[in-house]
């Protein structure tokens, strides 16, 4: 877009936009582009556009039993993806060493100057501290107080920031995917457990983990690993779904479709609706994005959810509420981790001094 369009969108003065774009051009983050055409009479209009390849970040997604690592450019295009599996009973120190080795391989094999790699984003299962350095507690893995940022910084020699994995994916959807037109999104992630991340981009920006898997839907029900009883995760996650299906080797991507054919499904679906409607009523997201194994749910599941959920939330919340599958390609967790790194090391602490301007020119429709 032109500098005049940027000034109008951001509210920054024309002189301010000129100064900022000049600095960004010197830094190699944007470039000028003649949009006039050869036959234009008079002074040709000049736009500026992002140089997506100007910087890179490394994304690491620590899922429950699986790790994905990839490089990402400014536009969240990921390359050089690598994956590995691990057992949840493995010592954390050994896991960090294996992940660090794989990350180092990705960095060593890429043809990117080291000074163009800004840092590392890590998506983790469970809550993180306010400084985004420590995985405070993961119910699914049993981790407590794991300083992943310090550990990876020591090995990789790059700054590291961590975030709850579903929240990181919600950020990626809000900034680069299906949520760009929404003021707030709730990202649901179904796998070994079920979690959610919430991101609000209008007004005061907010993001947080939403522990939907531990909303109690059956008081006095079976014990949950969190210490409670009758949590949603006891009904709607990989293990209980496999139990009602009775097929242990069925691919996870087919779990919901198979479960929907079982007589137990109405009760399971009711519990899911109960927890989701409670979460939506409290957080009021404009958009719900389904990820993980939910992304592979049959269209019938989507149709029923779009029909049933609005009836269980406040009338004013129904007006804008939309339910969609994730728009990001696999591995989605890496996109989330890379988005966290871009937010921290480019748009907040990088050479760009005006975050609102930077987000607009990057196509990130976030109102600061």
C-alpha contacts under 8 A as a table, 3 or more apart, distances in Angstrom:
res1	aa1	res2	aa2	distance
1	X	5	X	6.20
1	X	6	X	6.90
1	X	47	X	4.90
1	X	48	X	5.78
1	X	49	X	6.83
1	X	361	X	7.78
2	X	5	X	5.20
2	X	6	X	6.42
2	X	45	X	7.62
2	X	46	X	6.20
2	X	47	X	4.08
2	X	48	X	6.08
3	X	6	X	5.00
3	X	7	X	6.20
3	X	14	X	7.34
3	X	17	X	6.56
3	X	18	X	7.08
3	X	47	X	6.66
3	X	48	X	7.19
4	X	7	X	5.13
4	X	8	X	6.26
4	X	14	X	6.79
5	X	8	X	5.09
5	X	9	X	6.15
6	X	9	X	5.17
6	X	10	X	6.00
6	X	12	X	7.91
6	X	17	X	7.28
6	X	357	X	7.35
6	X	360	X	7.62
6	X	361	X	7.72
7	X	10	X	5.40
7	X	11	X	5.49
7	X	12	X	5.09
7	X	13	X	5.89
7	X	14	X	5.74
7	X	17	X	6.24
8	X	11	X	5.54
8	X	12	X	7.40
9	X	360	X	8.00
10	X	356	X	6.65
10	X	357	X	6.16
10	X	360	X	7.77
12	X	16	X	6.07
12	X	17	X	6.30
13	X	16	X	5.01
13	X	17	X	6.19
14	X	17	X	5.10
14	X	18	X	6.15
15	X	18	X	5.10
15	X	19	X	6.23
16	X	19	X	5.13
16	X	20	X	6.13
17	X	20	X	5.11
17	X	21	X	5.96
18	X	21	X	5.31
18	X	22	X	6.09
19	X	22	X	5.23
19	X	23	X	6.43
20	X	23	X	5.23
20	X	24	X	6.21
20	X	352	X	7.68
20	X	353	X	7.61
20	X	354	X	7.75
21	X	24	X	4.91
21	X	25	X	6.00
21	X	30	X	7.54
22	X	25	X	5.16
22	X	26	X	6.32
23	X	26	X	5.10
23	X	27	X	6.22
24	X	27	X	4.91
24	X	28	X	6.17
24	X	29	X	5.29
24	X	30	X	5.84
24	X	351	X	7.76
24	X	352	X	6.83
25	X	28	X	4.99
25	X	29	X	5.92
25	X	30	X	5.12
25	X	31	X	5.68
25	X	32	X	7.97
26	X	29	X	7.75
27	X	30	X	7.89
27	X	351	X	7.56
28	X	31	X	7.14
28	X	51	X	7.09
28	X	54	X	6.14
29	X	50	X	6.14
29	X	51	X	5.28
29	X	52	X	7.50
29	X	54	X	5.63
29	X	55	X	7.67
30	X	48	X	6.44
30	X	49	X	5.43
30	X	50	X	4.38
30	X	51	X	4.95
31	X	48	X	5.52
31	X	49	X	5.61
31	X	50	X	6.56
31	X	51	X	6.62
32	X	46	X	6.45
32	X	47	X	5.72
32	X	48	X	4.44
32	X	49	X	6.44
33	X	46	X	5.65
33	X	47	X	5.14
33	X	48	X	5.73
33	X	49	X	6.95
34	X	37	X	7.57
34	X	44	X	6.93
34	X	45	X	6.37
34	X	46	X	4.81
34	X	47	X	6.38
35	X	44	X	7.47
35	X	45	X	6.15
35	X	46	X	6.09
35	X	47	X	6.70
36	X	39	X	7.80
36	X	40	X	5.85
36	X	44	X	5.32
36	X	45	X	5.67
36	X	46	X	7.53
37	X	40	X	5.90
40	X	44	X	6.77
41	X	44	X	7.50
49	X	361	X	6.81
50	X	361	X	6.41
50	X	362	X	6.04
51	X	54	X	5.43
51	X	74	X	7.78
52	X	55	X	7.10
52	X	73	X	5.74
52	X	74	X	4.77
52	X	75	X	5.43
53	X	56	X	7.11
53	X	73	X	5.51
53	X	74	X	6.60
54	X	73	X	7.43
54	X	74	X	7.32
54	X	116	X	6.91
55	X	73	X	5.94
55	X	74	X	6.19
55	X	116	X	4.82
55	X	117	X	5.92
55	X	118	X	6.83
56	X	71	X	6.58
56	X	72	X	5.46
56	X	73	X	4.59
56	X	74	X	6.48
56	X	116	X	5.98
56	X	117	X	4.63
56	X	118	X	6.15
56	X	119	X	7.90
57	X	71	X	5.81
57	X	72	X	5.39
57	X	73	X	6.58
57	X	117	X	5.39
57	X	118	X	5.51
57	X	119	X	5.30
57	X	120	X	5.74
57	X	121	X	7.45
57	X	338	X	6.19
57	X	341	X	6.39
57	X	342	X	6.75
58	X	69	X	7.26
58	X	70	X	5.89
58	X	71	X	4.58
58	X	72	X	6.23
58	X	117	X	7.64
58	X	119	X	6.39
58	X	120	X	4.66
58	X	121	X	6.30
58	X	338	X	6.09
58	X	341	X	7.60
59	X	69	X	5.61
59	X	70	X	5.43
59	X	71	X	6.14
59	X	72	X	7.09
59	X	120	X	5.85
59	X	121	X	5.00
59	X	122	X	6.04
59	X	123	X	7.98
59	X	334	X	5.16
59	X	335	X	6.95
59	X	336	X	7.68
59	X	337	X	4.75
59	X	338	X	4.28
59	X	341	X	7.40
60	X	67	X	7.18
60	X	68	X	5.88
60	X	69	X	4.56
60	X	70	X	6.86
60	X	103	X	7.94
60	X	120	X	7.41
60	X	121	X	6.18
60	X	122	X	4.68
60	X	123	X	6.28
60	X	333	X	7.82
60	X	334	X	5.76
60	X	337	X	5.87
60	X	338	X	7.49
61	X	67	X	5.57
61	X	68	X	5.19
61	X	69	X	6.41
61	X	122	X	5.69
61	X	123	X	4.65
61	X	124	X	6.56
61	X	165	X	7.20
61	X	333	X	5.26
61	X	334	X	5.25
61	X	336	X	7.91
61	X	337	X	6.13
62	X	65	X	7.92
62	X	66	X	6.52
62	X	67	X	4.84
62	X	68	X	6.93
62	X	122	X	7.14
62	X	123	X	5.81
62	X	124	X	5.18
62	X	125	X	6.98
62	X	165	X	7.83
63	X	66	X	5.03
63	X	67	X	5.66
63	X	68	X	7.95
63	X	123	X	7.81
63	X	124	X	6.70
63	X	125	X	6.43
63	X	165	X	7.78
63	X	333	X	7.91
64	X	88	X	6.92
64	X	125	X	7.09
64	X	140	X	7.20
64	X	141	X	6.68
64	X	192	X	6.94
65	X	85	X	5.57
65	X	86	X	4.93
65	X	87	X	5.56
65	X	88	X	5.85
66	X	83	X	7.32
66	X	84	X	5.88
66	X	85	X	4.31
66	X	86	X	6.03
67	X	83	X	5.51
67	X	84	X	5.27
67	X	85	X	6.08
67	X	86	X	7.89
67	X	99	X	7.62
68	X	81	X	7.00
68	X	82	X	5.80
68	X	83	X	4.47
68	X	84	X	6.74
68	X	331	X	6.93
68	X	333	X	7.38
68	X	334	X	6.22
69	X	81	X	5.52
69	X	82	X	5.17
69	X	83	X	6.26
69	X	102	X	7.77
69	X	103	X	6.57
69	X	106	X	7.82
69	X	334	X	6.24
70	X	78	X	6.04
70	X	79	X	5.77
70	X	80	X	5.41
70	X	81	X	4.18
70	X	82	X	6.30
70	X	106	X	7.10
70	X	334	X	6.51
71	X	78	X	5.37
71	X	79	X	5.30
71	X	80	X	6.12
71	X	81	X	7.03
71	X	106	X	7.61
71	X	338	X	7.71
72	X	75	X	7.67
72	X	76	X	5.33
72	X	77	X	5.29
72	X	78	X	4.21
72	X	79	X	6.29
72	X	335	X	7.82
72	X	338	X	6.29
73	X	76	X	5.33
73	X	77	X	5.51
73	X	78	X	6.70
74	X	77	X	7.41
74	X	342	X	7.03
74	X	362	X	7.63
75	X	176	X	7.71
75	X	362	X	6.94
76	X	176	X	7.37
76	X	335	X	6.60
76	X	338	X	7.07
76	X	339	X	6.91
78	X	81	X	7.24
78	X	334	X	7.99
78	X	335	X	7.22
80	X	106	X	6.48
80	X	110	X	7.43
81	X	106	X	7.73
82	X	102	X	7.41
82	X	106	X	7.47
86	X	90	X	7.02
86	X	95	X	7.50
87	X	90	X	5.38
88	X	141	X	5.98
90	X	94	X	7.09
90	X	95	X	6.86
91	X	94	X	5.47
91	X	95	X	6.45
92	X	95	X	4.95
92	X	96	X	6.13
93	X	96	X	5.17
93	X	97	X	6.31
94	X	97	X	5.10
94	X	98	X	6.28
95	X	98	X	5.17
95	X	99	X	6.09
96	X	99	X	5.16
96	X	100	X	5.92
96	X	148	X	7.82
96	X	151	X	7.38
96	X	152	X	7.51
97	X	100	X	5.09
97	X	101	X	6.21
98	X	101	X	5.16
98	X	102	X	6.36
99	X	102	X	5.15
99	X	103	X	6.07
100	X	103	X	4.99
100	X	104	X	6.02
100	X	152	X	6.59
100	X	155	X	6.68
100	X	156	X	7.14
101	X	104	X	5.10
101	X	105	X	6.29
102	X	105	X	5.06
102	X	106	X	6.46
103	X	106	X	5.13
103	X	107	X	6.32
103	X	156	X	7.88
104	X	107	X	5.04
104	X	108	X	5.94
104	X	156	X	6.71
105	X	108	X	5.08
105	X	109	X	6.06
106	X	109	X	5.38
106	X	110	X	6.26
107	X	110	X	5.45
112	X	116	X	6.80
112	X	117	X	7.59
113	X	116	X	5.57
113	X	117	X	7.36
114	X	117	X	5.57
115	X	118	X	7.31
118	X	158	X	7.42
118	X	159	X	7.57
118	X	345	X	6.12
118	X	346	X	7.32
119	X	158	X	5.22
119	X	159	X	4.90
119	X	160	X	5.86
119	X	341	X	6.36
119	X	345	X	6.57
120	X	158	X	6.71
120	X	159	X	6.20
120	X	160	X	4.65
120	X	161	X	6.40
120	X	337	X	7.94
120	X	338	X	7.20
120	X	341	X	5.64
121	X	160	X	5.83
121	X	161	X	5.09
121	X	162	X	5.72
121	X	163	X	7.75
121	X	337	X	4.67
121	X	338	X	5.33
121	X	339	X	7.45
121	X	340	X	5.60
121	X	341	X	4.36
121	X	342	X	7.99
122	X	160	X	7.37
122	X	161	X	6.30
122	X	162	X	4.57
122	X	163	X	6.34
122	X	337	X	4.98
122	X	338	X	7.64
122	X	340	X	7.81
122	X	341	X	7.95
123	X	162	X	5.83
123	X	163	X	5.12
123	X	164	X	5.61
123	X	165	X	4.28
123	X	166	X	7.95
123	X	168	X	6.46
123	X	333	X	6.91
123	X	334	X	7.67
123	X	336	X	6.97
123	X	337	X	5.00
124	X	135	X	6.92
124	X	162	X	6.96
124	X	163	X	6.14
124	X	164	X	5.08
124	X	165	X	4.94
125	X	135	X	7.89
125	X	138	X	5.66
125	X	140	X	7.29
125	X	141	X	7.58
125	X	164	X	5.79
125	X	165	X	5.65
125	X	166	X	7.96
126	X	135	X	6.63
126	X	136	X	7.15
126	X	137	X	5.52
126	X	138	X	4.09
126	X	139	X	6.81
126	X	140	X	7.79
126	X	164	X	5.63
126	X	165	X	7.51
126	X	209	X	7.99
127	X	135	X	5.91
127	X	136	X	5.48
127	X	137	X	5.63
127	X	138	X	6.63
127	X	163	X	7.77
127	X	164	X	5.75
127	X	209	X	7.01
128	X	132	X	5.83
128	X	133	X	7.08
128	X	134	X	5.50
128	X	135	X	4.53
128	X	136	X	5.11
128	X	137	X	7.44
128	X	162	X	7.34
128	X	163	X	6.27
128	X	164	X	6.37
129	X	132	X	5.24
129	X	133	X	6.36
129	X	134	X	5.59
129	X	135	X	6.79
129	X	136	X	6.28
130	X	133	X	7.87
131	X	134	X	7.87
132	X	149	X	7.89
132	X	161	X	5.67
132	X	162	X	5.07
132	X	163	X	6.22
133	X	147	X	6.05
133	X	148	X	6.58
133	X	149	X	4.95
133	X	150	X	7.11
133	X	160	X	7.79
133	X	161	X	6.12
133	X	162	X	5.89
134	X	145	X	5.99
134	X	146	X	5.48
134	X	147	X	4.32
134	X	148	X	5.94
134	X	149	X	6.66
134	X	162	X	7.35
135	X	138	X	7.34
135	X	143	X	7.50
135	X	144	X	6.69
135	X	145	X	5.54
135	X	146	X	5.12
135	X	147	X	6.38
135	X	148	X	6.92
135	X	162	X	7.81
136	X	143	X	7.56
136	X	144	X	5.21
136	X	145	X	4.41
136	X	146	X	6.56
137	X	142	X	7.07
137	X	143	X	5.59
137	X	144	X	4.43
137	X	145	X	6.37
138	X	141	X	5.53
138	X	142	X	5.39
138	X	143	X	5.19
138	X	144	X	6.58
139	X	142	X	5.21
139	X	143	X	7.32
139	X	225	X	6.70
139	X	226	X	5.85
140	X	192	X	7.95
140	X	193	X	6.91
140	X	225	X	7.66
143	X	146	X	6.62
147	X	150	X	5.66
147	X	151	X	6.39
148	X	151	X	5.09
148	X	152	X	6.10
148	X	162	X	7.56
149	X	152	X	5.45
149	X	153	X	6.04
149	X	159	X	7.89
149	X	160	X	5.18
149	X	161	X	6.05
149	X	162	X	6.58
150	X	153	X	5.18
150	X	154	X	6.25
150	X	160	X	7.62
151	X	154	X	5.44
151	X	155	X	6.76
152	X	155	X	5.28
152	X	156	X	5.83
152	X	157	X	7.80
152	X	158	X	7.98
152	X	160	X	7.00
153	X	156	X	5.29
153	X	157	X	5.15
153	X	158	X	5.41
153	X	159	X	5.83
153	X	160	X	6.07
154	X	157	X	5.77
160	X	341	X	7.58
161	X	340	X	7.29
161	X	341	X	6.44
161	X	344	X	7.42
162	X	337	X	7.66
162	X	340	X	7.54
163	X	167	X	6.94
163	X	168	X	6.00
163	X	337	X	7.43
163	X	340	X	7.17
164	X	167	X	5.34
164	X	168	X	6.13
164	X	197	X	7.76
164	X	209	X	6.53
165	X	168	X	5.07
165	X	169	X	6.33
165	X	197	X	7.82
165	X	333	X	6.74
165	X	336	X	7.10
165	X	337	X	7.41
166	X	169	X	5.04
166	X	170	X	6.15
166	X	187	X	6.46
166	X	188	X	7.08
166	X	189	X	6.29
166	X	195	X	6.61
166	X	196	X	5.31
166	X	197	X	4.68
166	X	209	X	7.08
166	X	333	X	7.91
166	X	336	X	7.92
167	X	170	X	4.90
167	X	171	X	6.24
167	X	187	X	7.24
167	X	196	X	6.79
167	X	197	X	3.78
167	X	198	X	5.99
167	X	199	X	7.11
167	X	207	X	6.85
167	X	208	X	6.22
167	X	209	X	5.70
167	X	336	X	7.85
168	X	171	X	5.04
168	X	172	X	6.38
168	X	197	X	7.37
168	X	333	X	7.61
168	X	336	X	4.36
168	X	337	X	5.91
168	X	339	X	7.05
168	X	340	X	6.24
169	X	172	X	5.01
169	X	173	X	6.24
169	X	187	X	7.04
169	X	197	X	7.48
169	X	332	X	6.84
169	X	333	X	6.14
169	X	335	X	6.85
169	X	336	X	4.08
169	X	337	X	7.42
170	X	173	X	5.11
170	X	174	X	6.06
170	X	185	X	6.80
170	X	186	X	6.67
170	X	187	X	5.16
170	X	197	X	5.77
170	X	198	X	6.34
170	X	199	X	6.16
170	X	336	X	7.24
171	X	174	X	4.99
171	X	175	X	6.00
171	X	199	X	6.28
171	X	336	X	6.57
171	X	339	X	6.84
171	X	340	X	7.42
172	X	175	X	5.23
172	X	176	X	5.56
172	X	177	X	6.47
172	X	335	X	6.31
172	X	336	X	5.08
172	X	339	X	5.54
172	X	340	X	7.95
173	X	176	X	5.47
173	X	177	X	4.14
173	X	178	X	5.55
173	X	179	X	5.15
173	X	180	X	7.01
173	X	326	X	7.49
173	X	327	X	7.29
173	X	328	X	7.20
174	X	177	X	6.03
174	X	178	X	6.79
174	X	179	X	4.20
174	X	180	X	4.91
174	X	182	X	7.47
174	X	184	X	7.56
174	X	185	X	6.91
174	X	199	X	7.25
174	X	201	X	7.63
174	X	366	X	8.00
175	X	179	X	7.00
175	X	180	X	5.65
175	X	363	X	7.98
175	X	364	X	4.91
175	X	365	X	6.46
175	X	366	X	6.86
176	X	179	X	7.57
176	X	180	X	6.45
176	X	363	X	7.51
176	X	364	X	6.17
177	X	180	X	6.03
177	X	326	X	7.89
177	X	327	X	5.68
177	X	328	X	6.34
178	X	181	X	7.34
178	X	289	X	7.91
178	X	324	X	7.93
178	X	326	X	6.97
178	X	327	X	5.57
179	X	182	X	5.19
179	X	183	X	7.83
179	X	184	X	7.47
179	X	185	X	6.40
179	X	287	X	6.91
180	X	183	X	7.80
180	X	364	X	7.11
180	X	365	X	5.75
180	X	366	X	7.54
181	X	365	X	7.38
182	X	185	X	6.89
182	X	286	X	6.06
182	X	287	X	6.54
183	X	200	X	5.91
183	X	201	X	5.33
183	X	202	X	5.22
183	X	285	X	7.82
183	X	286	X	6.53
184	X	198	X	7.39
184	X	199	X	5.54
184	X	200	X	4.14
184	X	201	X	5.94
184	X	202	X	7.29
184	X	285	X	5.01
184	X	286	X	5.39
184	X	287	X	6.49
185	X	198	X	5.86
185	X	199	X	5.53
185	X	200	X	6.61
185	X	285	X	5.03
185	X	286	X	5.86
185	X	287	X	4.66
185	X	288	X	5.64
185	X	289	X	7.09
186	X	196	X	6.65
186	X	197	X	5.74
186	X	198	X	4.59
186	X	199	X	6.68
186	X	285	X	5.95
186	X	287	X	6.33
186	X	288	X	4.82
186	X	289	X	6.21
187	X	196	X	5.29
187	X	197	X	5.15
187	X	198	X	6.38
187	X	288	X	5.91
187	X	289	X	4.78
187	X	290	X	6.08
187	X	291	X	6.93
188	X	194	X	7.30
188	X	195	X	6.00
188	X	196	X	4.45
188	X	197	X	6.82
188	X	288	X	7.36
188	X	289	X	6.19
188	X	290	X	5.07
188	X	291	X	5.74
188	X	292	X	7.85
188	X	294	X	7.78
189	X	194	X	5.62
189	X	195	X	5.27
189	X	196	X	5.80
189	X	290	X	6.57
189	X	291	X	4.87
189	X	292	X	5.06
189	X	293	X	7.33
189	X	294	X	7.02
190	X	193	X	6.05
190	X	194	X	4.46
190	X	195	X	6.64
190	X	237	X	6.43
190	X	238	X	7.88
190	X	291	X	6.67
190	X	292	X	5.04
190	X	293	X	5.23
190	X	294	X	5.83
191	X	194	X	6.06
191	X	237	X	6.16
191	X	238	X	5.87
191	X	252	X	7.81
191	X	292	X	6.08
191	X	293	X	5.95
192	X	237	X	5.76
192	X	238	X	4.85
192	X	239	X	6.93
193	X	213	X	6.95
193	X	233	X	6.07
193	X	236	X	7.83
193	X	237	X	4.94
193	X	238	X	6.59
194	X	212	X	7.00
194	X	213	X	5.02
194	X	233	X	6.21
194	X	236	X	7.25
194	X	237	X	5.88
195	X	209	X	7.90
195	X	210	X	6.69
195	X	211	X	5.56
195	X	212	X	5.65
195	X	213	X	5.56
196	X	209	X	6.10
196	X	210	X	4.92
196	X	211	X	6.19
196	X	212	X	6.26
197	X	207	X	7.38
197	X	208	X	5.92
197	X	209	X	4.53
197	X	210	X	5.30
198	X	206	X	7.86
198	X	207	X	5.40
198	X	208	X	5.33
198	X	209	X	6.19
198	X	210	X	6.51
198	X	283	X	7.99
198	X	285	X	7.81
199	X	205	X	7.59
199	X	206	X	5.69
199	X	207	X	4.28
199	X	208	X	6.70
200	X	204	X	7.78
200	X	205	X	5.45
200	X	206	X	4.97
200	X	207	X	6.22
200	X	285	X	7.89
201	X	204	X	7.18
201	X	205	X	4.93
201	X	206	X	6.82
201	X	366	X	5.60
201	X	367	X	6.25
201	X	368	X	7.62
202	X	205	X	6.17
202	X	366	X	7.05
202	X	367	X	5.59
202	X	368	X	7.21
203	X	367	X	6.93
203	X	368	X	6.77
204	X	368	X	7.41
205	X	368	X	7.37
210	X	279	X	7.82
211	X	214	X	5.71
211	X	215	X	7.10
212	X	215	X	5.34
212	X	232	X	7.32
212	X	275	X	6.42
212	X	276	X	7.08
212	X	279	X	6.96
213	X	231	X	6.42
213	X	232	X	5.02
213	X	233	X	4.71
213	X	275	X	7.98
214	X	226	X	7.46
214	X	228	X	7.84
214	X	231	X	4.78
214	X	232	X	5.82
214	X	233	X	6.37
215	X	231	X	5.37
215	X	232	X	5.87
215	X	275	X	5.90
216	X	219	X	6.27
216	X	228	X	7.89
216	X	229	X	6.99
216	X	230	X	5.40
216	X	231	X	4.22
216	X	232	X	6.14
216	X	275	X	7.58
217	X	230	X	5.86
217	X	231	X	5.72
217	X	232	X	5.85
217	X	271	X	5.78
217	X	274	X	6.84
217	X	275	X	6.68
218	X	221	X	5.28
218	X	229	X	7.50
218	X	230	X	4.47
218	X	231	X	6.77
218	X	271	X	7.97
219	X	229	X	6.44
219	X	230	X	5.44
220	X	229	X	5.79
220	X	230	X	6.09
221	X	229	X	5.22
221	X	230	X	4.02
221	X	231	X	7.80
222	X	229	X	5.34
222	X	230	X	5.30
222	X	234	X	7.33
223	X	227	X	6.75
223	X	228	X	5.99
223	X	229	X	4.32
223	X	230	X	6.44
224	X	227	X	5.56
224	X	228	X	5.36
224	X	229	X	5.34
224	X	230	X	6.82
224	X	231	X	6.43
224	X	233	X	7.74
224	X	234	X	6.61
225	X	228	X	7.32
228	X	231	X	6.89
230	X	234	X	6.46
231	X	234	X	5.58
231	X	235	X	7.57
232	X	235	X	5.46
232	X	236	X	5.89
232	X	271	X	6.52
232	X	272	X	6.69
232	X	275	X	6.93
233	X	236	X	5.07
233	X	237	X	5.45
234	X	237	X	6.98
234	X	240	X	6.27
235	X	240	X	5.43
235	X	241	X	7.00
235	X	268	X	5.94
235	X	271	X	7.51
236	X	240	X	6.42
236	X	241	X	6.38
236	X	268	X	6.56
236	X	272	X	6.83
237	X	240	X	5.97
237	X	241	X	6.09
238	X	241	X	5.34
238	X	242	X	6.11
238	X	252	X	7.29
238	X	255	X	7.64
239	X	242	X	5.20
239	X	243	X	6.22
240	X	243	X	4.89
240	X	244	X	6.47
241	X	244	X	5.44
241	X	245	X	6.25
241	X	255	X	6.69
241	X	256	X	7.57
241	X	259	X	6.38
242	X	245	X	5.02
242	X	246	X	5.86
242	X	247	X	6.20
242	X	248	X	6.19
242	X	255	X	7.07
242	X	259	X	7.99
243	X	246	X	5.23
243	X	247	X	7.55
243	X	248	X	7.93
244	X	259	X	6.91
244	X	262	X	7.16
244	X	264	X	6.97
245	X	255	X	7.95
245	X	258	X	6.54
245	X	259	X	5.77
245	X	262	X	6.85
247	X	250	X	5.85
250	X	254	X	6.82
250	X	255	X	7.07
251	X	254	X	5.59
251	X	255	X	6.88
252	X	255	X	5.19
252	X	293	X	6.54
253	X	256	X	7.56
253	X	293	X	5.39
253	X	296	X	5.63
253	X	297	X	7.63
254	X	257	X	5.51
254	X	258	X	6.25
254	X	296	X	7.19
254	X	297	X	7.54
255	X	258	X	5.27
255	X	259	X	6.01
255	X	293	X	7.75
256	X	259	X	4.96
256	X	260	X	6.05
256	X	293	X	7.79
256	X	294	X	7.58
256	X	296	X	7.96
256	X	297	X	5.74
256	X	298	X	7.56
257	X	260	X	5.33
257	X	261	X	7.03
257	X	297	X	6.19
257	X	298	X	5.97
258	X	261	X	5.53
258	X	262	X	7.16
259	X	262	X	5.34
259	X	264	X	7.88
259	X	265	X	6.06
260	X	263	X	7.99
260	X	265	X	5.38
261	X	265	X	7.16
262	X	265	X	5.58
263	X	266	X	7.08
264	X	267	X	5.83
264	X	268	X	6.55
265	X	268	X	4.98
265	X	269	X	5.92
266	X	269	X	5.11
266	X	270	X	6.02
267	X	270	X	5.03
267	X	271	X	6.32
268	X	271	X	5.24
268	X	272	X	6.34
269	X	272	X	5.00
269	X	273	X	6.15
270	X	273	X	5.08
270	X	274	X	6.11
271	X	274	X	5.04
271	X	275	X	6.35
272	X	275	X	5.38
272	X	276	X	6.04
273	X	276	X	5.11
273	X	277	X	5.81
273	X	308	X	7.93
273	X	309	X	6.61
274	X	277	X	5.41
274	X	278	X	6.27
275	X	278	X	5.23
275	X	279	X	6.29
276	X	279	X	5.08
276	X	280	X	6.10
276	X	309	X	7.94
277	X	280	X	5.05
277	X	281	X	5.96
277	X	309	X	6.39
277	X	312	X	5.89
277	X	313	X	5.97
278	X	281	X	5.18
278	X	282	X	6.32
278	X	313	X	7.79
279	X	282	X	5.29
279	X	283	X	6.09
279	X	284	X	7.93
280	X	283	X	5.22
280	X	284	X	5.04
280	X	285	X	6.30
280	X	313	X	6.96
281	X	284	X	5.50
281	X	313	X	5.52
281	X	314	X	6.55
281	X	317	X	7.76
284	X	317	X	6.34
285	X	288	X	6.93
285	X	317	X	7.99
285	X	321	X	7.08
286	X	317	X	7.54
286	X	320	X	5.52
286	X	321	X	4.69
286	X	322	X	6.45
287	X	320	X	7.62
287	X	321	X	5.44
287	X	322	X	4.73
287	X	323	X	5.88
287	X	324	X	7.56
288	X	321	X	7.49
288	X	322	X	6.12
288	X	323	X	4.71
288	X	324	X	6.25
289	X	323	X	6.00
289	X	324	X	4.99
289	X	325	X	5.37
289	X	326	X	5.54
290	X	294	X	5.46
290	X	295	X	5.37
290	X	323	X	7.60
290	X	324	X	6.20
290	X	325	X	4.69
290	X	326	X	5.58
291	X	294	X	5.33
291	X	295	X	4.73
291	X	325	X	6.48
291	X	326	X	5.47
292	X	295	X	5.63
292	X	296	X	7.63
293	X	296	X	5.42
293	X	297	X	6.89
294	X	297	X	5.13
294	X	325	X	7.81
295	X	325	X	5.37
295	X	326	X	6.46
297	X	301	X	6.22
297	X	302	X	7.33
298	X	301	X	5.38
298	X	302	X	6.86
299	X	302	X	5.01
299	X	303	X	6.19
300	X	303	X	5.09
300	X	304	X	6.16
301	X	304	X	5.26
301	X	305	X	6.08
302	X	305	X	5.15
302	X	306	X	6.10
302	X	323	X	7.83
303	X	306	X	5.22
303	X	307	X	6.20
304	X	307	X	4.99
304	X	308	X	5.93
305	X	308	X	5.17
305	X	309	X	5.61
306	X	309	X	5.98
306	X	310	X	6.93
306	X	322	X	7.73
306	X	323	X	6.50
307	X	310	X	6.66
307	X	311	X	7.55
308	X	311	X	5.68
308	X	312	X	7.16
309	X	312	X	5.42
309	X	313	X	6.96
310	X	313	X	5.52
310	X	314	X	7.90
310	X	315	X	7.97
310	X	317	X	7.85
310	X	318	X	5.43
310	X	321	X	7.59
311	X	318	X	7.96
313	X	317	X	6.54
313	X	318	X	6.95
314	X	317	X	5.26
314	X	318	X	6.73
315	X	318	X	5.36
315	X	319	X	7.26
316	X	319	X	5.88
317	X	320	X	6.45
317	X	321	X	6.26
318	X	321	X	5.16
328	X	332	X	5.94
328	X	335	X	7.59
329	X	332	X	5.80
330	X	333	X	7.65
331	X	334	X	5.72
331	X	335	X	7.10
332	X	335	X	5.18
332	X	336	X	6.49
333	X	336	X	5.04
333	X	337	X	6.26
334	X	337	X	5.05
334	X	338	X	6.03
335	X	338	X	5.15
335	X	339	X	6.02
336	X	339	X	5.08
336	X	340	X	6.39
337	X	340	X	5.25
337	X	341	X	6.51
338	X	341	X	5.05
338	X	342	X	6.22
339	X	342	X	5.09
339	X	343	X	6.13
340	X	343	X	5.18
340	X	344	X	6.21
341	X	344	X	5.16
341	X	345	X	5.78
341	X	346	X	7.69
342	X	345	X	5.39
342	X	346	X	5.13
342	X	347	X	6.50
343	X	346	X	5.90
343	X	347	X	5.06
343	X	348	X	6.09
344	X	347	X	6.25
344	X	348	X	5.22
344	X	349	X	6.23
344	X	350	X	7.98
345	X	348	X	6.06
345	X	349	X	5.10
345	X	350	X	5.31
346	X	349	X	5.77
346	X	350	X	4.11
346	X	351	X	7.00
346	X	352	X	7.10
347	X	350	X	5.91
347	X	352	X	6.47
347	X	354	X	7.97
347	X	355	X	5.39
347	X	358	X	6.51
347	X	359	X	7.34
348	X	352	X	7.78
348	X	353	X	7.94
348	X	355	X	6.36
349	X	352	X	7.66
350	X	353	X	7.57
352	X	355	X	6.87
352	X	358	X	6.80
354	X	357	X	5.45
354	X	358	X	6.27
355	X	358	X	4.98
355	X	359	X	6.15
355	X	368	X	7.79
356	X	359	X	5.33
356	X	360	X	6.48
356	X	366	X	7.53
356	X	367	X	6.91
356	X	368	X	5.62
357	X	360	X	5.31
357	X	361	X	6.40
358	X	361	X	5.39
358	X	362	X	6.15
359	X	362	X	5.12
359	X	363	X	6.26
359	X	364	X	4.74
359	X	365	X	6.57
359	X	366	X	6.59
360	X	363	X	5.14
360	X	364	X	5.45
360	X	365	X	5.93
360	X	366	X	7.43
361	X	364	X	7.37
